[in-house]
Amino acid sequence: TEAPVVETPAEPPQPRRAGVIARAELLPVLEGGLGRFLGGVGTEPQVESGRFVGWRITHFFPEDARFADIALRPGDVVTRVNAQPIERPEQAFRVWDGLRVASELVVDFQHEGQPQQMRYAIED
């Protein structure tokens, strides 16, 4: 008789990172404040069946080449940042401040109704 074959579960795939953000480049943006950053981003609330879903992007730094290659496009709906809700201002400020020490930036969003995720390592 042969011994039964026991299959070991495969390791889950590691989340794909879209790139790297140098903390030295991130900190001046954070110091400038969330309000200044949002000056380059157009958003409107996305509500479905009376429930807030996220922020629909109307524009995202259209004149800034540094943001040309990111996955977010007008019409996408940002639902969470670093696993945190961003519906209310105090939630968005908490996430913003947390980026000072975070090891990555993770943006959950919907593109044409399908859930997507962008991940960037934040490196010292």
Sequence and secondary structure as in RCSB ss.txt:
>XXXX:A:sequence
TEAPVVETPAEPPQPRRAGVIARAELLPVLEGGLGRFLGGVGTEPQVESGRFVGWRITHFFPEDARFADIALRPG
DVVTRVNAQPIERPEQAFRVWDGLRVASELVVDFQHEGQPQQMRYAIED
>XXXX:A:secstr
                  EEEEHHHHHHHHHH HHHHHTTEEEEEEEETTEEEEEEEEEE TT GGGTTSS  TT
 EEEEETTEE SSHHHHHHHHHHTTT SEEEEEEEETTEEEEEEEEEE 
